[in-house]
Amino acid sequence: MFFVIAGKLRLYKTNSAGKQHTVCILSEGGMFGEVETFSLGTRGTYVETMEDSIVFSIPTEQFEPLLGKYSELSLRFLSEISKRLRDQDELVEKLVFRDLRGKVLYFLNRLSKKFGIEENGYRKIDIPLTHQELANMIGATREAVSLTLQELSNEGILVTSRRMVIIHIEKAMKELG
């Protein structure tokens, strides 16, 4: 089991052609890994740091006895697993039923809620984010994502610059319905 003490980590999977899909981004307080009794959905997942990070690990043989001894830990992990299942359910729904514009805006809004800094009706996503990384998150090409970001920027819904995105909260919420 691994615990993020500081920093941000990207968890991703790759297919046989080398295409990456970002599963999630974890920050301080996040956890990943699996033990015999449960998994946090990270089997076959690669992890990379997005910035300087501190990660603490507990081996399975030490972790499982802790769960038995301190039941509140088990409840914390059950809560985390449930939250991830809800997030994945919502994610699948958005990927299936939204067009590329809706997917891009949904993901940026989701990232802004998790990593955003709010100021004057805008929310700045406080992680470095390239067009390719966003494309990896939604399973699209970088070129298509770049065009969509440009459209959203021209409409005043987003402000973009090198590795940074700022969302106009009210306009984004209106667009997302």
MOGIQUI-V141803 format. One record per backbone hydrogen bond with DSSP energy under -1.0 kcal/mol. CO is the residue of the C=O (numbers start at 0). NH is the residue of the N-H. E is the energy in kcal/mol with one decimal. If there is no record, write none. Layout:
co = {CO | CO}
nh = {NH | NH}
e = {E | E}
This chain:
co = {0 | 1 | 2 | 3 | 5 | 7 | 8 | 9 | 10 | 10 | 11 | 12 | 14 | 18 | 20 | 23 | 25 | 26 | 29 | 31 | 32 | 37 | 41 | 45 | 47 | 53 | 53 | 55 | 58 | 58 | 59 | 62 | 63 | 64 | 65 | 69 | 70 | 71 | 72 | 73 | 74 | 75 | 76 | 77 | 78 | 79 | 80 | 81 | 82 | 83 | 84 | 85 | 86 | 87 | 88 | 89 | 90 | 91 | 92 | 93 | 98 | 99 | 100 | 101 | 102 | 103 | 104 | 105 | 106 | 107 | 108 | 109 | 110 | 111 | 114 | 116 | 118 | 120 | 121 | 122 | 123 | 124 | 129 | 130 | 131 | 132 | 133 | 134 | 134 | 140 | 141 | 142 | 143 | 144 | 145 | 146 | 147 | 148 | 149 | 150 | 151 | 151 | 152 | 156 | 158 | 160 | 162 | 163 | 164 | 165 | 166 | 167 | 168 | 169 | 170 | 171 | 172}
nh = {57 | 31 | 55 | 28 | 53 | 49 | 25 | 47 | 22 | 23 | 45 | 20 | 17 | 14 | 12 | 10 | 8 | 29 | 3 | 1 | 39 | 34 | 44 | 11 | 9 | 4 | 5 | 2 | 61 | 62 | 63 | 66 | 67 | 68 | 69 | 72 | 74 | 75 | 76 | 77 | 78 | 79 | 80 | 81 | 82 | 83 | 84 | 85 | 86 | 87 | 88 | 89 | 90 | 91 | 92 | 93 | 94 | 95 | 96 | 97 | 102 | 103 | 104 | 105 | 106 | 107 | 108 | 109 | 110 | 111 | 112 | 113 | 114 | 115 | 125 | 123 | 121 | 168 | 118 | 166 | 116 | 126 | 133 | 134 | 135 | 136 | 137 | 138 | 139 | 144 | 145 | 146 | 147 | 148 | 149 | 150 | 151 | 152 | 153 | 154 | 156 | 157 | 155 | 167 | 165 | 163 | 128 | 160 | 124 | 158 | 122 | 171 | 172 | 173 | 174 | 175 | 176}
e = {-2.5 | -2.0 | -2.8 | -3.0 | -2.4 | -3.0 | -2.6 | -2.3 | -2.7 | -1.5 | -3.6 | -2.6 | -2.0 | -1.8 | -2.3 | -2.9 | -2.7 | -2.7 | -3.0 | -2.9 | -2.0 | -2.5 | -1.9 | -2.6 | -3.3 | -2.7 | -1.6 | -3.1 | -1.7 | -2.4 | -2.3 | -1.7 | -1.7 | -2.0 | -2.8 | -1.7 | -1.8 | -1.8 | -2.2 | -2.4 | -2.3 | -2.0 | -2.6 | -2.3 | -2.3 | -2.2 | -2.2 | -2.3 | -2.5 | -2.7 | -2.3 | -2.3 | -2.5 | -2.6 | -1.9 | -2.3 | -2.5 | -2.1 | -2.5 | -1.6 | -2.5 | -2.8 | -2.4 | -2.6 | -2.7 | -2.5 | -2.5 | -2.5 | -2.8 | -2.4 | -1.9 | -1.6 | -3.4 | -1.2 | -2.8 | -2.6 | -1.6 | -1.8 | -2.9 | -2.5 | -2.0 | -1.1 | -2.1 | -2.4 | -2.5 | -1.5 | -1.4 | -1.3 | -2.1 | -2.0 | -2.7 | -2.1 | -2.1 | -2.8 | -2.1 | -2.2 | -2.5 | -2.2 | -2.7 | -1.6 | -2.1 | -1.3 | -1.5 | -2.9 | -2.6 | -2.2 | -1.1 | -2.1 | -2.6 | -2.5 | -2.4 | -2.5 | -2.5 | -2.1 | -2.1 | -2.5 | -1.1}
